[in-house]
């Protein structure tokens, strides 16, 4: 029996495991699995081998045995570099078995697993101090320098397919949009590349094909799911997100500051959606708490953002002190499942 995507995900969750697909591999490959970085790693050993063979040749003692001795460092290092991790094939044996293990043995760290605040020294730097983000509250980042930061997701238009007149109109509308932002002191426009996430689409495919008895349709569904999973694991497939970011200082009245940034975000969103008309019309939406957390994780660990990011969000929700009865829990599950079915990425 073929295990579906949802069944495999539920099984791994029950075993306390997660699947780590190869989402993004930044290496440039020369031939097959041999990348340019592999050549850089092997080049010192190759240089040593060539120097050794030249020395033996000048002495007149270059034989098959001496040549094999000279090539031993190159062959060994090449083998270590070409043997890949059994799951994450973009990580070499040299990296995860030797280098990472050596660093693990040398590091001096203490890890704590505890609910609630951990007593730490004032000089210790936790991740919140390093990032400058204290908390995610009411769909905003709360920074260490007492500011609320709002992030607005904005769609994009393809200027390369437009005529010069259409591009000029868009540039003029953009200038008007910038000039009308008198109510915002500072604004930041950012573009972030993110791995493609088609998990909701795979769950939707499982739901509509569940119980299918036609062998041809089952084979077609299996082939299609493998194709979709291949898209997620491709090295070059990414989704580019555009964000407009605004902030608001937190005064003595937190509620007033929160209302001010909500009002600014609504005005900026409305101006963005009204900036263009017709087929080039933009869609703007402020990020919620889950999407803000996912954005942080994408910026911190880009390679594993897709496979681990949702798991981190789930762990954050599980740590909340909320108790539900059986009926309320079932209603919540049905509501979430309905949202997953209706919202396909």
N, C-alpha and C positions, 0 to 999 in steps of 0.2 A: 504493500500500500504506500502510495506516494504521500509524503508529509507536506502539508500546505505551509505557506508562509506564516499564517497566524498560529497554527499548531506548533510549528518549530519555535516561534517566539514565546508561546506560553510554556512549552517544555523547558526551554532554557531559563525562563524566569523562575519556574519551579525549582530548578537545580541551582539557582543563584548565579547564573551565568548570563553573559550577553554576547551577541555576535559582533565581531569586529571585521567588517568588510574593508577591502582596500578602496577607500574613497578617493583620496587625492594623492598622487605620487608626483612630486616635483622634479624627479630625475629625468634627464634627457637620455633616451636609449639609442645606442649606436646600432647594434644588431641583436635581435632577440631580447634576452634578459641582461645583456651586457650594456651597462650605461657608461657615460663619460666619467662619472664619479668613480666607477670601478677601475677605470684606467688610471685615474689619479692616485687611487690607493695602492695599486699594484706597481706603479711606475718606479718608486724607490727600490723595491726588491728586484725589479727588472734591470735597473741601472747597476745594482750590485752584481747581478749575475753576468751582465755584459762585461763589466770591469774584470771579474774573476776569469772569464773565458779569454779575454785579451791577454791577461797576465800569463795564463797557461800556454796560450798560443805563442807568445814571445819567447817563452822558455822551451818551446818545442815539446811540451808534455800534454798537449790538448788531445785527449782521447774521449771515447764515449763515456767512460766512467767519470772522468774529471768534469766533462760537460754536464753530466747528470747531477753531480755534486753542486756545480755552480747554479744550475737551474732549480735546485730544491727550494730555496726561499720564494722564488717566483711562483712555482707550482703550488706550494703550500698556501701562500697568501691568496692566490687566485681561487683555490678550492674553498677557502674560508669565506671569500667574498661572494662566490657564486652560489653557495649553499644558502637557501633562503629559509625564513621562518615558516613553519608548517601552515600557519593561518595568515599572517601578514607578510605577504611575499615581497614587500618593498623593504624589508629589514633583513640584513645579511647575518650569517652565522657569526662573523667576526664582531658585529656590533652587539647583538643581543646575548651571545654566549661568553664573549671575552671582555669587550670594552665596558658594557653595562654592568656585568658581574663584578669587574674590578672596581668600578666606581661605587657599586653597592657595598662592597666590603670596606671601602675607605671612608664612606660617609658616616657622620655622627649626627643622627637625628632621632628624636623621640616623637612617636605618633600617639595621639590621644583619640579615643572614641568615647564621646560623652555628649548627652543631650544637655542643651543649655549653654550658658557662658562658661568659658574656661579661664581660670585665674592665670593671668600672664603678667610678666613684668612690663613696665612702661616702655622699656627700650626694645622689646620684642616686636618684630614686624610681622603681623599676620597678613593674609591676602587682601583684607579690606583696606589696610593702610597702603599696601603696595599699589592697588588699583585706584585708590582714592574714592571708592564707592562704599558707603557705609551700609546701605540697605536698598531694597527694591520695595517701594511703598506706593500704593494707589497708582499703578502704571507709570511710575517715575523712578529714576535713579536719585537717591539721596546721597550726596557727596560729603566727603569729610570737611570741606570748607563751607558747609551749610548752604547748599544750593539744591533745588529740585531741577532735574534734567528730564526733559520730555523728548522722545525719539519718535519721529513720524515717518512711516514707510510710504514711499512715493513710487508710482509706476514710471515707466520711461517711454519715450517715443524714438523711433528710428529716423534720424535726420538724413541718413545716407540715401534713403529711397525717396526723398522729397525734392521738389524743384527749388531753385534759388529763391523764388518769391515766397514759397511756403516757409523755408528756413528763415528768411528775413522777418516774416511775421512772428515766428516763434521767438526769435531773439528780441524783437521789440516787446512782445508780451512778457518775456522774462525780465527785461529792464524795468517795465512797469511794475511787475510783481516785487522786485527788489526795492524800488522807490516807495512802494506803499507800505513797507514794513517799518513804519515809524514807531509802532508800539513795541518793537522788539529791539533791545539794545545790541545784542550780538546774536548771530545765527551761524550755524555750521552745516555745511553740505558734505556728506561723506558717501563713498561707494565701497561696499564690502562684498567680497566674493565668498560664496558659501557653497558647501557640497549640495548636490541635488538630493532631495529626500522624496522618494515616491512610496513610502511605507503605507500611507493612507490609501493610495491608489491600489496597492497590492491587496490590502484588506478589503477594499470595495470589490475587486475582482474575485476574491475568495467568496464573498457573500453572494454575488450574483451567479456564481458557478457551483455553489455548494449543492451536492446531491445530483449532479449531472451524470446521466447514465450513458450518454452517447460516447463511444470510445474515441471517435474522431474529434469531438468537441473537447473531451478531456485532454487529448494529446495537444490540440491547438492551445488550450489554456495553459498547459505546462510549458509549452514553447514560448508563449507570450510572456509568462511570469519570469522565465529565465532571461528573456530579452530585456525586460524592465530592470531586473536585478543587475544585469550587465551594464545598463546605463548608469546605475548608481555607483558601480565600482570602476567605471572608466576613469582614466587619469586626467582627461582633458575636459570632462563635462562638469561645469560649475554654473551656479546661478548668481547673478550679480544683483545685489539689493542696493537701492538708493535711499538715503535717510536725510531728513532735515532735522536738526537738533537745536533746541532752544532751552534756556535755563531761566530760573527765577530765584533770587536770594531768599533764604528763609529768615524772616524777621522774628519778632517776639510772638507773633500770632501765626502758628503753623497752618491753621485752617485757612486763613486769609491768603497766605502765600500759595497754598495748594489750589485755591480757587482762582488766583491770578494766573498761574501757569496753565490751568485747564482752559481758562478763557483765551489766553494767548494761543494755545494749541488749536482751539476751535477756529480762531480767526485765521491762523496760518493754513490750516487744512482747507478752509473755505476758499482762501485766496489761491491756493495751489490748484484746487479743482476748477476754479473759474478762470484760471490763467489762459487755458486753451479751450477751444471748442471743437465740435465735430469728432472725427475719428481720432484726432490727436489729444483728446481730453484726458487729463491725468486723474488718477485715483490715489487719494491720500488717506492713510489710516494710522492713528497713534498706536504704538505697540503696547500690549498688555504685559502683565507681570511675567507670564511664561515666556513670551517672545523676547522680553528684555533679558531674562536669564539665559535663553538660548543664544542671544547675540553676544553676551559676555563670553560664554563657553566657546563660541565660534572664533572669537578673537584670541582666546587663550590657547586653545588646542584645535587648530583648524583641521588637521588630518582626521581626528576622531570625533569631530563635531556631530556628524550625522548619527553614528552608531552609539555614542556615549552620551551625547547631549540630552536626548529625551530621557535616558536612564537617570541622569543627574536631576532633571526636573521632577521625575517621579519620586526620587528619594527625598527631594525637598518637600513635596506634597505629603509624603508618608510621615514626615517628622512633625506635621502639624497635630496639635492636641485636639482632634475632632472625633466624636463617637457618633455612629449612625446605627439606627435600628435596621432590622432585616428589610422591612418594607421601604424605608427611606433609601437604603443602599441600593435596592433593586431599581427604584425609580431613577436614582442618579446614574446607575449603569446604563439603563435604557436611554436616558437623555444623552449621555456621552456617546453611546453607540449610534444614535440618530445623527448627532453632529458629525461623527466620523464618516457616516454614509453619505451625508449631504455635502460635505466639504472635501473635495478631491483636489490634491495639489498636483 
